[in-house]
Amino acid sequence: MIFFLFKPLDIKEKIFKDVPMFEFQNFTMYELNTQGLKTQMLGSRASKYSDRYQIKDINYTDYSKKYRANMLAKNGIYKANMIYLDTNVTYKSLKKNNFTFTTQHAIYNKKTARVKVKDKYTITFNGGVIHGTSLEYDAIKNKVFSKHVEAVYILK
């Protein structure tokens, strides 16, 4: 009689596959090699997953090659030598050329020192302003590739 009046509970088990291992407030990460500081990554909040870091208010500086570059964004993902930047991205070369650009999304490859943008961007370079889409910047060779370029440059 009890079996007719009461139904057994139907408990469904949910498996969470993508759960952060750690969460940090005021996150700072230094990457060192035998020559010294290689990279520095800061953020207001970070989550460490098994294959990546997700960072809020990312401030990433690369000191690893013959150049130095700083990248800022509202959100970032650091995964296997790739930095995925999203929302209010600013890239700034810390060399003498003062090469800077802003966009909404960018991907930085640490191994090749190339940054790729598939959105609209704005470059400021030696007093000039350049607008365009689909930017690729090679920081080692100091070369920029782009499409649909519109430039305002004042000659001295």
DAMORA-V109938 format. One record per residue. N is the residue number from 1. RES is the residue in three letters. PHI is phi in radians with two decimals (none if undefined). PSI is psi in degrees with one decimal (* if undefined). NEAR is the number of other ideal C-beta (glycine too) atoms within 8 Angstrom. Layout:
n = <N | N>
res = <RES | RES>
phi = <PHI | PHI>
psi = <PSI | PSI>
near = <NEAR | NEAR>
This chain:
n = <1 | 2 | 3 | 4 | 5 | 6 | 7 | 8 | 9 | 10 | 11 | 12 | 13 | 14 | 15 | 16 | 17 | 18 | 19 | 20 | 21 | 22 | 23 | 24 | 25 | 26 | 27 | 28 | 29 | 30 | 31 | 32 | 33 | 34 | 35 | 36 | 37 | 38 | 39 | 40 | 41 | 42 | 43 | 44 | 45 | 46 | 47 | 48 | 49 | 50 | 51 | 52 | 53 | 54 | 55 | 56 | 57 | 58 | 59 | 60 | 61 | 62 | 63 | 64 | 65 | 66 | 67 | 68 | 69 | 70 | 71 | 72 | 73 | 74 | 75 | 76 | 77 | 78 | 79 | 80 | 81 | 82 | 83 | 84 | 85 | 86 | 87 | 88 | 89 | 90 | 91 | 92 | 93 | 94 | 95 | 96 | 97 | 98 | 99 | 100 | 101 | 102 | 103 | 104 | 105 | 106 | 107 | 108 | 109 | 110 | 111 | 112 | 113 | 114 | 115 | 116 | 117 | 118 | 119 | 120 | 121 | 122 | 123 | 124 | 125 | 126 | 127 | 128 | 129 | 130 | 131 | 132 | 133 | 134 | 135 | 136 | 137 | 138 | 139 | 140 | 141 | 142 | 143 | 144 | 145 | 146 | 147 | 148 | 149 | 150 | 151 | 152 | 153 | 154 | 155 | 156>
res = <MET | ILE | PHE | PHE | LEU | PHE | LYS | PRO | LEU | ASP | ILE | LYS | GLU | LYS | ILE | PHE | LYS | ASP | VAL | PRO | MET | PHE | GLU | PHE | GLN | ASN | PHE | THR | MET | TYR | GLU | LEU | ASN | THR | GLN | GLY | LEU | LYS | THR | GLN | MET | LEU | GLY | SER | ARG | ALA | SER | LYS | TYR | SER | ASP | ARG | TYR | GLN | ILE | LYS | ASP | ILE | ASN | TYR | THR | ASP | TYR | SER | LYS | LYS | TYR | ARG | ALA | ASN | MET | LEU | ALA | LYS | ASN | GLY | ILE | TYR | LYS | ALA | ASN | MET | ILE | TYR | LEU | ASP | THR | ASN | VAL | THR | TYR | LYS | SER | LEU | LYS | LYS | ASN | ASN | PHE | THR | PHE | THR | THR | GLN | HIS | ALA | ILE | TYR | ASN | LYS | LYS | THR | ALA | ARG | VAL | LYS | VAL | LYS | ASP | LYS | TYR | THR | ILE | THR | PHE | ASN | GLY | GLY | VAL | ILE | HIS | GLY | THR | SER | LEU | GLU | TYR | ASP | ALA | ILE | LYS | ASN | LYS | VAL | PHE | SER | LYS | HIS | VAL | GLU | ALA | VAL | TYR | ILE | LEU | LYS>
phi = <none | -1.11 | -1.13 | -1.36 | -1.54 | -1.98 | -1.65 | -1.19 | -1.18 | -1.75 | -1.67 | -1.73 | -1.63 | -1.88 | -1.78 | -1.64 | -1.58 | -2.05 | -1.95 | -1.13 | -1.37 | -2.46 | -2.29 | -2.18 | -1.84 | 0.85 | -1.33 | -2.42 | -2.32 | -1.95 | -1.98 | -2.01 | -2.33 | -1.17 | -1.52 | 2.24 | -1.24 | -1.74 | -2.52 | -2.37 | -2.28 | -2.11 | -2.92 | -1.34 | -2.71 | -2.52 | -2.15 | -1.76 | -1.77 | -1.11 | -2.10 | -2.87 | -1.96 | -1.99 | -2.17 | -1.62 | 0.94 | -1.22 | -2.32 | -1.96 | -2.15 | -1.86 | -1.93 | -1.42 | -1.95 | -1.45 | -2.46 | -2.40 | -2.47 | -2.15 | -2.25 | -2.15 | -2.85 | -1.20 | -2.36 | -2.60 | -2.23 | -1.92 | -2.51 | 0.83 | 1.16 | -2.12 | -2.06 | -1.80 | -1.88 | -2.48 | 1.30 | 0.92 | -1.44 | -2.23 | -1.96 | -2.37 | -1.31 | -1.68 | -1.55 | -1.21 | -1.31 | 0.94 | -1.24 | -2.42 | -2.46 | -2.19 | -2.84 | -1.80 | -2.51 | -2.66 | -2.22 | -2.00 | -1.75 | -1.14 | -1.18 | -1.68 | 1.00 | -2.01 | -2.05 | -2.12 | -2.27 | -1.91 | -1.98 | -1.19 | -2.52 | -2.35 | -1.86 | -2.03 | -2.63 | 0.88 | 1.52 | -1.68 | -2.22 | -2.25 | -2.04 | -3.14 | -2.30 | 0.97 | -1.62 | -2.38 | -2.09 | -1.72 | -1.23 | -1.26 | -1.51 | 0.97 | -2.13 | -2.08 | -2.09 | -2.70 | -2.22 | 0.93 | -1.53 | -2.25 | -2.20 | -2.17 | -2.35 | -1.75 | -1.42 | -1.59>
psi = <-35.6 | -36.5 | -29.3 | -31.3 | -34.7 | 132.6 | 143.8 | 148.8 | 136.0 | 90.7 | 121.5 | 134.3 | 127.7 | 129.6 | 122.3 | 115.4 | -32.1 | 74.5 | 134.2 | 142.5 | -38.3 | 153.9 | 137.6 | 145.3 | 145.4 | 63.0 | 134.5 | 129.9 | 129.1 | 135.4 | 123.0 | 151.2 | -170.3 | -22.3 | -11.6 | -143.7 | 124.7 | -49.5 | 157.4 | 131.4 | 126.2 | 157.2 | 157.7 | -26.3 | 143.9 | 148.5 | 130.4 | 115.9 | 175.2 | -28.1 | 1.4 | 166.0 | 138.8 | 124.1 | 133.4 | 140.7 | 54.6 | 138.6 | 99.8 | 127.5 | 128.1 | 119.9 | 11.9 | -24.4 | -156.7 | 20.0 | 171.4 | 137.1 | 146.7 | 137.2 | 133.0 | 145.3 | 161.1 | -38.8 | 147.4 | 152.3 | 127.8 | 112.5 | 115.7 | 63.6 | 13.9 | 139.9 | 119.2 | 115.5 | 139.4 | 133.5 | 116.6 | 56.3 | 132.7 | 124.8 | 130.8 | 122.5 | 134.4 | 19.6 | -177.8 | -18.9 | -11.0 | 34.1 | 121.8 | 140.1 | 156.2 | 147.9 | -173.4 | -26.0 | 139.1 | 153.9 | 126.0 | 127.3 | 114.2 | -37.8 | -41.9 | -8.8 | 40.0 | 139.6 | 135.1 | 139.1 | 130.9 | 8.4 | -174.9 | 148.8 | 166.0 | 125.2 | 138.7 | 128.4 | 113.1 | 44.3 | -8.8 | 162.9 | 131.8 | 132.9 | 149.4 | -169.7 | 160.1 | 69.5 | 141.9 | 122.9 | 124.4 | 106.0 | -28.6 | -46.6 | -8.1 | 48.1 | 142.5 | 134.2 | 135.7 | 169.2 | 154.7 | 56.4 | 134.8 | 118.5 | 143.8 | 113.9 | 129.6 | 119.3 | 141.5 | *>
near = <4 | 5 | 5 | 4 | 5 | 5 | 4 | 4 | 4 | 5 | 4 | 4 | 4 | 4 | 4 | 5 | 4 | 4 | 6 | 8 | 6 | 6 | 8 | 10 | 6 | 7 | 12 | 7 | 10 | 7 | 9 | 6 | 7 | 2 | 4 | 6 | 8 | 10 | 13 | 11 | 15 | 9 | 14 | 7 | 12 | 12 | 10 | 9 | 11 | 4 | 5 | 9 | 12 | 11 | 14 | 10 | 8 | 16 | 10 | 16 | 12 | 15 | 9 | 8 | 7 | 3 | 12 | 9 | 13 | 11 | 19 | 10 | 13 | 8 | 11 | 14 | 11 | 11 | 8 | 5 | 5 | 10 | 12 | 10 | 14 | 11 | 8 | 8 | 15 | 10 | 15 | 11 | 12 | 8 | 9 | 3 | 8 | 10 | 12 | 11 | 13 | 9 | 13 | 8 | 11 | 13 | 11 | 14 | 11 | 11 | 5 | 7 | 13 | 10 | 14 | 10 | 14 | 6 | 8 | 8 | 13 | 10 | 14 | 10 | 10 | 5 | 6 | 11 | 9 | 14 | 10 | 13 | 10 | 9 | 15 | 11 | 12 | 12 | 12 | 9 | 5 | 9 | 6 | 9 | 7 | 12 | 6 | 7 | 8 | 7 | 8 | 7 | 8 | 6 | 3 | 2>
